């Protein structure tokens, strides 16, 4: 459908170049013209999606693939008291006092809350600090202090946003992060439970500042601060027993610091200053206060990234990732000497490590591409890892292949293929990546990808530069002025899939969420005839104005600023919206753009403008879905329906035959009207923190 004549563009001049912005009027979402435009998109949606074949088969596979009820691992607190979350819809927090599990508090008790973000029981089990978000918005995740005996809400704070909470052992107070309230910026506060009062320990006026907290030995409060997504960290330590103010920790050139204080008073930190894959350093306490010089406790590995460490009595656990896949080893805590490797259930992701009631045994969270997240027990003496509770069974009939391909500059790029068991034959294939912020696309159980493979397709996950698959240099090679390198890597993955016989040119789709959605849309506008279909969700797409909305100001170090003449050319080169607007007559492939109406991280403005730019002059489907009640992450009531529509859209345009549809040559095309579709694209990424108590 032709979206109409190209409207008169608003023009900007940046660094001497005139920049057209024909759909800036969509930035004012309250404008009657924008409201009318969006309503028209919604009306056309159901018509298009209802005609897509294969949805009954996909729904059947969804029922067989999705774990129907997720229950978190129990957390011990206060002697025999246990807590867990039952992630039904809606969620509920449960408690066991030695008898049966009973409900304690749920979504309705906190004001129609849709998503539980985090919960932190006090050490004595008397209280729980619960943080939630409403309507998908991430502007605030209000914190509620809950009585563990009755479920009563004892107090709330609306000024928190994903605030880490760390308790004192006596549960009389806790430390947390919140906005100042009377001025911009945020800080670390001590909250007194008895009086309900807050005292500021440290803070600043940085609107995109972030603080992370960890309390060690019930004495040392480690505060790590950074601005936005910057890798530059500031670490300070407060002796909360003595009531001292936080004092800066001399990092001695450390470029990153996940700092812990062990029972001997030693400071430990991950450093990439001298080796980009990371070393674990240690500093002894000084008789004059503070800590002495750093020395290496655990050296860097040859090709694996040091992702985290955990202290457990006289043991030290080291978590490394090799191209995103976890490797866990047990070391002597005093000397750092390797003792043994942990025999993980497969090639996957370690999500959490915690204590158990058994001496010498830790609880382990583990998942991979074909195995749901499950609880395991790690025997520190032998390195054996065995299931704890109900066993998680891998999805049968799926082959996971780890290999590499060469990018344009001959750099070796890791890639994982998920495909049905059997000989290699060309299949409709989804290619995806993340490719930004130094984040690694780690193997986790993702029903959307598994459903596609069980239906007969293949999935390829490329570890392109800009991510963290191979360390800090890998990240820097695909960020800022080097961002175009990440797109080169993604195109090379597509070429390799076709040349290696995994797929045909007319059967390859791009899919991505958030920065991965930027990658998918950016690759599409560069090579529109090379992809059969494109799906991007919750993605920043107008890269010349991204830092004006949502959390955009926090990403200037990652992407570069449009006002900086050094980074402007790269942003102009790959900005999906700009390139779609200046090339309105290119034949774009079928494209599905999705967003949440409460996405405060990447506002829907990006998706609106990109959709309008792509629709101009097009006859093929350029589809938009604005999912009600959804933010950047988390579920929405229509998420199952959205997932089915997404996969049906990709299947139709890549030729994947589903059992309840006609052969490709015989089935009618969907109505040639503009439509709206939906997506549950951004997977919940589970990461082990740099340090765990």
VOTOR-844360 format. One record per residue (C-alpha): x, y, z; residue in three letters. Coordinates in steps of 0.2 Angstrom, whole numbers, plus 5000, padded with zeros to 4 digits. Example, Ala and Ser with C-alpha at 12.3 -4.5 7.8 and 13.67 -1.06 7.14 Angstrom:
BEGIN
506249785039ALA506849955036SER
//
This chain:
BEGIN
500050005000UNK500650174996UNK500850275012UNK500450435002UNK501550584996UNK503150615005UNK502650755018UNK503650915018UNK505150875028UNK505850965043UNK507650995040UNK509151005052UNK510951055048UNK512250955057UNK514150985054UNK513751075037UNK512550935031UNK510650965029UNK509650815036UNK507850785031UNK506650725044UNK504950705035UNK504050615050UNK504550725064UNK502750765067UNK502550585074UNK503650635089UNK502150735096UNK501150585100UNK499650685106UNK499450785090UNK497850735081UNK498750685065UNK499850565075UNK498350495084UNK497450465068UNK498950385059UNK499150265074UNK497350215074UNK497450175056UNK498850065059UNK497949975072UNK496349955062UNK497349865048UNK498249755059UNK496949625063UNK496449605044UNK498249565039UNK498649445054UNK497049345053UNK497449295035UNK499249225040UNK499249035038UNK500048915051UNK499448995067UNK498548835073UNK500148735072UNK501248875080UNK500048885094UNK500148695097UNK502048705097UNK501948855109UNK500948745121UNK502248605120UNK503748725122UNK503448855135UNK503748795153UNK501948825160UNK502448885177UNK504048955183UNK504548945201UNK506049025207UNK507348935218UNK506948945236UNK507949075246UNK508349035264UNK508149175276UNK507849175295UNK508249005300UNK506948885293UNK506049025283UNK506049005264UNK505449125250UNK505049095232UNK504149175217UNK502849085207UNK502849165190UNK501149135185UNK500049275178UNK499949375189UNK501449335200UNK501449295218UNK502749285232UNK502649135243UNK503349095260UNK503648925270UNK503948925288UNK504348745290UNK502648685284UNK501848705267UNK502148855255UNK500848985257UNK500549155247UNK501249305255UNK500949445243UNK500549465224UNK500349585210UNK498649645216UNK499249685233UNK500449815226UNK499249915215UNK498849805199UNK500749785196UNK501149685181UNK502949645183UNK504049595198UNK505749665196UNK506749605211UNK506449545229UNK507649545244UNK507249465260UNK508049525276UNK509349405284UNK508249365298UNK506749335287UNK505649465295UNK505449585280UNK505649585261UNK506049725250UNK504949705234UNK505149815218UNK503949815204UNK503449905188UNK501749955183UNK501149955165UNK502849915158UNK503550085162UNK505350085168UNK505350265174UNK505150205192UNK505150025200UNK504350075217UNK505049985232UNK503849915245UNK504449855262UNK503349695266UNK503149605283UNK503549425280UNK502349365293UNK500749455287UNK501149515270UNK500749695276UNK501549835266UNK502449935280UNK503150075268UNK503450125250UNK504650225241UNK504250285223UNK505950355219UNK506850195215UNK507250125198UNK507949945198UNK508749995215UNK509949865222UNK509549835241UNK510749765253UNK510249725271UNK511149735288UNK511249565297UNK510049625311UNK508849695298UNK508649855307UNK509149945291UNK509649925273UNK510550025260UNK509750055243UNK509850175228UNK508550305224UNK508250475216UNK508550625227UNK506850695225UNK507150875227UNK508450885213UNK509050775199UNK510250635201UNK510250495213UNK511250425228UNK511450285240UNK510350295256UNK510350205272UNK508450165277UNK508050135295UNK506650015297UNK506050065314UNK505850255310UNK505650245291UNK506950375288UNK508350395275UNK510050455277UNK511150505261UNK512850415261UNK513450475244UNK512650535227UNK512750655213UNK511750755201UNK512050645185UNK510350615177UNK511050455170UNK512150405185UNK512050225191UNK512550145208UNK512849965212UNK512949905230UNK513649755239UNK513849735258UNK515249615263UNK515549535280UNK514049645287UNK515349785287UNK516049845271UNK514849925259UNK515549925242UNK514850065230UNK515150065212UNK514650215202UNK514650245183UNK513750365171UNK512550285159UNK513350145150UNK515150205153UNK516450075157UNK517350195168UNK516950155186UNK517150245203UNK517250135218UNK517150185236UNK516950085252UNK516050135268UNK516350055285UNK514550045291UNK515049975308UNK516050125312UNK514850245302UNK516250315291UNK515750405275UNK516250315259UNK518050325254UNK518650315236UNK519550145233UNK521150175224UNK521050065208UNK522750075203UNK522350085184UNK520849965185UNK519749985170UNK518349885178UNK517949835196UNK516849705203UNK517449725221UNK517249605235UNK517949605253UNK518249425260UNK518249365277UNK520149405279UNK519749585275UNK520549575257UNK519849675243UNK519649575227UNK519249655210UNK519049605191UNK520249705181UNK520449725162UNK521749855163UNK523249745158UNK522249605150UNK520649635141UNK519949465145UNK520049505163UNK521149455178UNK520649435197UNK521649545208UNK521849555227UNK522449685239UNK522849655257UNK522149765271UNK523349905277UNK523749925295UNK523450115292UNK521750085285UNK521250045267UNK522149925256UNK523849895249UNK524349875231UNK523549755220UNK524249585214UNK523649455203UNK522649315212UNK521949225196UNK522749265179UNK521849295163UNK521449145152UNK521949135134UNK520349145125UNK518949155139UNK518249315147UNK518249325166UNK516349365169UNK516249345188UNK516849265204UNK515949205220UNK516649175237UNK516149025246UNK517048985263UNK518748935258UNK518348915240UNK518349045226UNK517249005210UNK517749085194UNK516549105180UNK517249125162UNK516349135146UNK517049075129UNK516049155115UNK514649165128UNK514648995134UNK514948965153UNK516548885161UNK516548865180UNK518048825190UNK518448805209UNK519948885216UNK520748895233UNK520149065240UNK521849105248UNK523049075234UNK521949075219UNK522648905214UNK521448805202UNK520748655210UNK519548585198UNK518248625185UNK516348605188UNK515548485176UNK514048595170UNK512548505162UNK513048565145UNK513548715135UNK512548855142UNK512348995155UNK512648995174UNK511349115180UNK511649125199UNK512649035213UNK512049035231UNK512148945247UNK511248785252UNK510948695269UNK512348565264UNK514148595269UNK515248605253UNK513748615242UNK513148775232UNK511548805223UNK511748835204UNK510548905191UNK510848835174UNK510048855157UNK510548835138UNK509748845121UNK508748685123UNK508548665142UNK507448775153UNK508148865168UNK508348735182UNK509148715199UNK510648615202UNK511848575216UNK513748595214UNK514848485225UNK516448595228UNK517448445233UNK517148345217UNK516548475205UNK515048375201UNK513448465196UNK511748365198UNK509948415197UNK509148485212UNK507248465213UNK506348425197UNK507448385182UNK507448495167UNK507348395151UNK508148465135UNK506948495120UNK507248335109UNK507648335090UNK508648495090UNK510548505085UNK511548645092UNK513148685082UNK514448805087UNK515648865074UNK516449025066UNK516449115050UNK517449255042UNK516949435041UNK517449565028UNK519149595036UNK519449405039UNK519049415057UNK518349255064UNK516649285071UNK515749155082UNK514049085077UNK512848965084UNK511548865073UNK510048785080UNK509248665068UNK508148505067UNK509148345069UNK509648265053UNK510748305037UNK511048485033UNK509748555020UNK509348735016UNK507948795027UNK507048955031UNK508249035043UNK508149175056UNK509749265059UNK509949365075UNK511249455085UNK511449585099UNK513049675095UNK513149815107UNK513549875124UNK514849735127UNK513349625131UNK513549445126UNK512049345118UNK512249205130UNK511349035128UNK509649035136UNK508048945134UNK507049045121UNK505348975116UNK505149095101UNK506749015093UNK506348845098UNK504648845091UNK505348905074UNK506648755074UNK505348635079UNK504248695065UNK505648655053UNK506648815052UNK508448855058UNK509048995069UNK510849075068UNK511449175082UNK513049285077UNK514249355090UNK514649505080UNK515849645086UNK515049765098UNK514549625110UNK515649555123UNK515949375116UNK517849405116UNK518249535128UNK518349725129UNK519249745112UNK517849645104UNK516649775111UNK517649925106UNK517849855088UNK515949875086UNK515550035096UNK515550225092UNK516450265076UNK516750075074UNK514850025074UNK514849995055UNK515949855058UNK514549765067UNK513449775052UNK514849715041UNK514949565053UNK513049535052UNK513049545033UNK514549415032UNK513449295043UNK512049305031UNK513249275016UNK514049125025UNK512349045029UNK511849055011UNK513548995004UNK513648855017UNK512048785012UNK511048825028UNK509748935018UNK509249005002UNK509349194998UNK507449204998UNK507249115014UNK508349215026UNK507549335039UNK508349455051UNK507649475069UNK508249575084UNK507649665099UNK508349825107UNK510149855100UNK509849695091UNK508349775083UNK509449915077UNK510649795070UNK509249705060UNK508449865053UNK510149945050UNK510649795040UNK509049795030UNK509149975024UNK510949935019UNK510549785009UNK508649775007UNK508649644993UNK509649515003UNK508349475016UNK506649395014UNK505949475030UNK506449585044UNK505849595062UNK506449725075UNK505749755092UNK505949905104UNK507449965094UNK508250135093UNK508050185075UNK508250365073UNK510150375078UNK510250565074UNK509050605088UNK509050455099UNK509850545114UNK508350655115UNK507150525122UNK507050385135UNK508750325141UNK509550395125UNK510750515135UNK511450365144UNK512050285127UNK513150425120UNK514750335125UNK514150175116UNK513450255100UNK514350425100UNK513350595100UNK512550665084UNK513350835089UNK515050765089UNK515850785072UNK516950625075UNK515450505078UNK514150595067UNK514750515050UNK514550335057UNK512850375065UNK512250445048UNK512950295039UNK511950165048UNK510450265055UNK508950155049UNK507750295050UNK508850425040UNK509250295027UNK507450245025UNK506950425023UNK508250475010UNK507950325000UNK505950315000UNK505850224983UNK506950074988UNK505949904988UNK506049865006UNK505749675011UNK504249635022UNK504549715039UNK503749695056UNK504149835068UNK503549815086UNK503649925102UNK502749945119UNK501650095122UNK502550105139UNK504350085133UNK505250225143UNK506950155138UNK506750165119UNK505150255117UNK503950205103UNK504350365093UNK505750275085UNK504650135078UNK503250265073UNK504550365062UNK505350215055UNK503750135050UNK503150285041UNK504750305032UNK504750125026UNK502950135021UNK503150275009UNK502950214991UNK502850024996UNK501649894990UNK502349755002UNK501949735020UNK502749865032UNK501949825048UNK501849905065UNK501249845082UNK501149945097UNK500849825111UNK499749895125UNK500449885143UNK502149835138UNK503849915142UNK505549875135UNK505549705144UNK504349595152UNK502649515147UNK501049585141UNK499349505141UNK499449475122UNK501249405122UNK500749235117UNK499649295103UNK501049415098UNK502349275097UNK501249175086UNK500949325074UNK502749355073UNK503249185068UNK501749165056UNK502349325048UNK504149265046UNK503649095040UNK502449165027UNK503849275020UNK505249145021UNK504248995014UNK504248895030UNK502848765027UNK501748735043UNK500648585044UNK498948675044UNK499348785029UNK499348755010UNK500948725000UNK501848884996UNK501348884978UNK499448864982UNK499148974997UNK498449144994UNK499449295000UNK498849395015UNK497749545011UNK498749685003UNK498349805016UNK499549885029UNK499449795045UNK500049785063UNK500849635071UNK501649595088UNK503249525095UNK503949455111UNK505649475105UNK506849535119UNK507249375129UNK507549385147UNK509449385149UNK510049305164UNK511849355170UNK512849315184UNK513449475193UNK515249505195UNK515149455213UNK513849365223UNK513749345242UNK
//
